[in-house]
Every structure is written in structure tokens, then in C-alpha cells.
Amino acid sequence: MTPAEASVVWVNAPGELEIRTEALRAPDDKDLLCQTIVSAISPGTELAAYKGLPPLRSGPNYPRLVGYCNVARVLDTGNHVTRFRTGDRVLTFTSHRSAFVVAEDEVLYRLPASASADDIVCAYLFHLGYNAVLRGNARAGSRVLVIGLGPLGLTTVAMASVAGAQVYALSDQGGPAAIAREFGAEAVFARHERAAMIEALGSDLADLVVSTTNGWSDWETALAAAGKMGIIAVLGFPGRGEPAPTINPLASQHFYMKQLRIEAVGLSPEHPDSRGFSRFNVRSNLDYLARQISSGRLRSSLLVSGTYEGLDICSAYRDLDSRRSSPTTYLLRWSAV
């Protein structure tokens, strides 16, 4: 039966999740009516909203939708839809919800029949790491340091390893450290082993440091570990939820004397342009990454610590927040595959 309404996850205030029942709008001629199969939690973004960390943008912070990794099945299509048909499975930026209507042009990727929805739903998490590697100019032989091993730190390790870099990581979490090694990290250091990490990088230090955390102490490590003419690619939000730093975040002995480049790398062009200037855009990148995942070259299953029913997202958030058993991320199951 075609759904007329959907269960939708909202964060109404810090620590307050609500599952609302909302009517679905009637699809237009270029729309798809979809039923979510599975969505993946992006812990950094979603737990920040859940815990009430300072917003990244101006404007009202609550209530807000959460989630942006969603694989769904197409139940019906508008009369003028040309690229999809009933039964197709699609990857979109849709939030955590049981069903939705989406414009045909907003679909990011159509899954081949052989692809696993549980694997492909993590593709955008790999995309963020891939974008950091691309924008950070990592290549075969580069020395790359990844600070923090949440999902984005781990996907950055994986993509830097695919690029042929020598990859090192910094994390105090044993479970993610083991996953990083499976993704190709040469060594993972705890924060109290910073001196050993600097020694392992060698006298030239890191060509690229990818910062995925918020702490000022980790930012200080990024400055110290970056080599001359190095790049610090920022996937985290330095200082978010922390008091003013006691260090100079642009300390001249690092930033100026090493001529560092600091760049935010969380966003990239969503569409290719007509003249090919945005070759590495979200759509093209996801097509490449999904193929790597389906082939087994990128093991997205390593990121997944377990699966919850979609309506049990509260439990998933609590377990991620408590870091019980060092989880990486969870999938939310909304319907049969």
C-alpha cells in the first residue's frame, strides 16, 4: 500500500528527540515517492545537535531535522520522471524518516541491483574523507596524519590509503584504531604518544593533516605536525563547544614560519558543470565511491557498529553518546531490503 504519511525524526531541544507522524505531500510530475530502507547516523553532526552544541549557522537551531544518509525504494514516480522507475533504490540526502517525496534531480545515486543498501548508505561518509584527500592534494607517497577516528576520520584514512599515502592517525579509542589499521593506517597513536607520532612522521612532518575533531588541544597537534608548505584540511569544528583557547590557533612558529594552508573541506560542488570545471563533484564522486564499495575495495561494513530499528533512534543516540563499546556509527532500519 502506498504510504500517505511518514514517521519523521526531529530534535526539538537538546536531548529531546521526537518521532512525528507527518502527511506526505502529493508528488509532482518530476517527483519520486520513496520508502526508506536504511539510513546511517553521522555522529559528529547529529550528536552535536542532540547535545546542544553551538550551531554552525545563524538562525533558529531547534526544532531541526537530522540525518543525510538515506537509501530508499521508489514506490511511484511522477508522469514526467525519466531516469527512475518503481522498484529502483536511490541514495539521497533525505533525513531520518520512513517515507518521503523527492524531486528526481535531487537523487544522488541509483543503486545497481547487486548493490547492498547497508553498504551504499555510508557512501557520503566516505565522500567527506575523499574530499579532504582531494582538496589536501594527497598522492602516492604523501605523509598524511588524520586526527580523530570517528566515521569521517576513518573514511579519510581509507581514502588516503587508496591514494597511496603513508597514513598515520591519532585517537584514544581502541576499536576505531583497529579499524583504521584495517583501512590502511601504518600506525595509530594515542594522544599521550604525541612525541612518538611526531618522530614517526619524520623531520619533514606531515604533508597533509586532516582535523576531524573540535578540541583545541588537537588543533595544537595539527599545527605542530604539519610540515613546511603543508595543508591542514578541516573536517571538524575547532573550538566548538569549548571555552576560548589558551593557545594561539594561528601561532606564527607554525602557521607563518611553515607557510601552512588551512582549508575547510566539508563542502564540494553537488553537480557537474557544463564545461567540466567541477569534475570532482558530489554526484561523480559518489558514483566512483559506490563502485569501490560494491567491489569490496572500500569496506563500509567496518564503519557500522550495529543496526537499530528506525523508531529506536533514541537508543542509538544514547549509545553513541556514551561511547559504550567504542561504536563508530549505527544504521537505522526502516523497511525490508
N, C-alpha and C positions, 0 to 999 in steps of 0.2 A: 504494500500500500504506500502511495506517495505521501511523505510527511507534510503536514500543514504547519507544524511548529517544531521548534528545536530547543534543546537544553543548552544553555549558554553560560559559560563561566565568567563571572565578574569579580573584581576586587573592589569592594565598597569602601574599605578603610584598611589601615594596617592590621594584619592578622584576621581580616574579615572577608571570607570568600562566600559568594552566593551563586547558586545554580538557578538561573532564571529560565522560565518557560516563555519563549517568545514566538510570536507568529512569524512565519516566513512570508516575505513579500512575493507577489506573483512574478515569475520570471518574464523578462522582456525577450524580444526576438533573438538577441545576441547573448542570452544568459544560459547558464547551466544550473540545474537543480542537483545538489550533491548531498550524499550521506557520508559523514566522516567514518573512515575505517580506523585510523590511528592518528594520534598527534603526539609530538615529542615536547617535553618540557625543556626550555632553555633556562637553566637555573640562575645564571647571573642576572638576566633581565627580569625574570619573573619573581624571583625571591626578593629582589630589590623593591619591587612594587608591593609585594606581600608584607615585607618588613617595614615599609615606610621610609626607605632611604630617600634623600633629596632627589626630586625629579630632574631629568636631563633637559627638559624643555620647559619654557614658561607656559602658564595656563593651568587649569584645574588638573590635579593629579588623580582624583577619585570622583566617581567610580571609573574604572578602566577595564578594558578587555586585556587578556593576557594570552600569550602563545602566538607563534607564527610558523610552526612546522606542522603541516596538516596534509595527510593523504586521504582522499575521499573517492567514492564511486559515483559516477554520473548516473542519475536516475532519470533525467529528462533533459531535453535541450529545446531552446527556442527555435522558431521557424527559420531563422537566418544564420544559425550556427553552422559553420562549415568544417571545422577542424576536429570536432569531437562528436561522439555518439554515445548512446545509452550503453552502460556497462564499462566504459573506459574508467581507468583510475588516474587521478590527477593530483599533482603536488601544488599547493598554493600557500600563500601567507595567511590563510584564514586562522583565526584564534581558536582556542579550545571550545568546541561546540559539536553537537550531534549531527546537525544538518545546516545547509546554507545555500544561498543563491549567489553565484559569482558570474561576472562578465567573462565571456570567452577569452578576451585579451588579457585577463588577469591571471590565467593559468600559467604556472611556471614550467611545468614538465608533465608530459603524459607517460605513464609507466608502461613499458612493454609487458606482454602477458606473462613473461617468465620472471619479472622482477618482483622482489619481496617488498611489500608495503612497509614492513617493520624496518627494513634496511634503508629504503629510499627516503623515509620521513626524516632521517638525520642528515640528508644531503646538504641542507643550508648551513648546518653547523660546520660541516667540512668546508663549505664555501667561505665562511668567515676566516677560517685558518688559511685557506688558499689565497684569499685576497691579501692577507697580511704577507704571505710569502711573495706574491707577485709585486705588491707595492714596495716591499722591502728589498726587492731585487736579489733575492736569494737564488743561488745557482749551484751547480756541482762544485763542491769544494768549499763553499762558504761555511763560515762558523756561525751557527745560529743558536741563540740562547732563548728559551721560552720560560717566562716567569709565570708560575701558576699552572696547575694541571686540572682545571675544570674542563668541561667539554671543549671550550674554544682553545684552551692550551693544548689539549690532547690532539685536536684536529690540526692545529698548527704544527705540532711535532710530526704528525703523519704526512702533511703536505710538504714540509721542509725536507723530510726524508725522501719522499718521492722525487723532489727536485735535485737530490744528490748532495744535500748539505750535510755537514757534520753537526749533529743536533745534540744540544745539552738542555737540561731542564732543571728548574728549581721548584721544589714542592716538599711540604712536610707530610703529605698523605701517602701512605704506603701502597694502597690499592691503585690509585691513579699512576703512581710511579712505575708500578709493574706494567700497566697498560702502555705507558709512554715507551718503555723498553720494547714492548711488542710492536709498537708503531715505528720503531727505528731509532729511538734516542740512544746515543752512545753511553750517556751517563745521566743519572738524576741525583741531584744534591739536595739535602735538607738545608734550611736557612742557616743553621749553625755551622754548616760546612762551606760558607761563602768563600773563605780563603782557598780551600781546595778547589772550588769551582773556578775561581779566577786563575789558579795555577793550571787547571786542565785546559782552559781556553788558550793559554799561551801568551806570550808577550804582546802579540798584536791584538789580543782580546777578540770580541765578537764583531763580525761584520754587521749582523742584524740581531737586535734584541727585540723580542715581541713581549710586550707587557699586557697581561690579561687580568691583573688584579687591581685593587683600589688603594692598597696601603702605601703610605709614604715611604716606609722602610724598603718596600720592594722597588719603588721608584728610585730610591738612592742606589740600590743594587744595579738597576738598569743603567743609570748614569756611569757607575763605576765599571761595569762590564763591557760597555760599548767601546769599540776601538776607534782609532782615528778615521775620520770621514765615515763613521758608522751611522746606522739608522736605528732609531727606536720607534717601532711600529706599535701603536697604542690600540689595543682591543678592549682594555679595561677602562676604568674611570678614576685616575689617580686623585686621591683625596675625598672621594665620595663617601659620605658617612663618617668622616674622620675630622678631628679638630685641625686647625691650621698647622702646617708643618713646622718642625723645628729646624729643618734643613732648607737650603736654598734649592728649589726644584730646577733652577737653571744655573747651578753653580758653575762659575766660569772655568774652573780647572777641568771640568768635564765638557760642558756644553760649548764653550768658546774654544778652549785650547785643543780639543779634539775635533772641532768643527762638525758637531753632530747634527743630524737631521731628525727631527721629531715629527711624526706624521700620524694622524688619526686614520685608521684603515678599516673602520667598521662598515662603511658605505661604498657602493660602487654603482656604475650605471646599470639600470634594470634592463634596458633594451639595447639591441644593436642599433647603430645609426646607419643611415643610407649610404654613407661614404666609408664606413669601416673604421672610423676613428675610435670607437669603443668596442674593440674586438673582444676584450675580456670583460664582458658584461654578465649580469646575473643569469640570464637565460642560457647563454652559451656555456658559461662556467658550470651551471647545474647539469646541463646535458653531458658535459665531459665527466663531471664527478659521479653522476648517477651510473654512467657506464663503468667507471672504475669500481664503484661499489658492487654492481651486479657481477662484474668479472671476478670479484674476490680480492682485487688488489688493495682496496680500501675496506677494512673490516669494520663496518659501522656497528656490528653487534658488540664490539669491545666497549663502546660508549654506554651501552644500555645495562643498567644495574637491576632492572626488573620492570614489570608491567602491572599497572593498576587499571581498574575499570574507570572510564572517564568520569563518572559521577563521584568517584572516590579520590578526586584530586586533592582534597584537603589532607588526606593521609600521605599522599606522595609529597606534598609540600613540607609537611611536618618532618618526614624522614629525611628529605634533602637538607632542611634547615638544621636538623640535629646532627647531620653527618654520620648517622648510625651506619656502621659498616662501610664508611667512606664511599657513598654512592656517587656515581658520575651524573647520570640522568635517568629518568623513567619515561616509559611510554604510557600513553593513556589509550585504552581500547574502547572504542565507541560502537563498533558493529563487527560482524563477521568479515573475515578477509575475503 
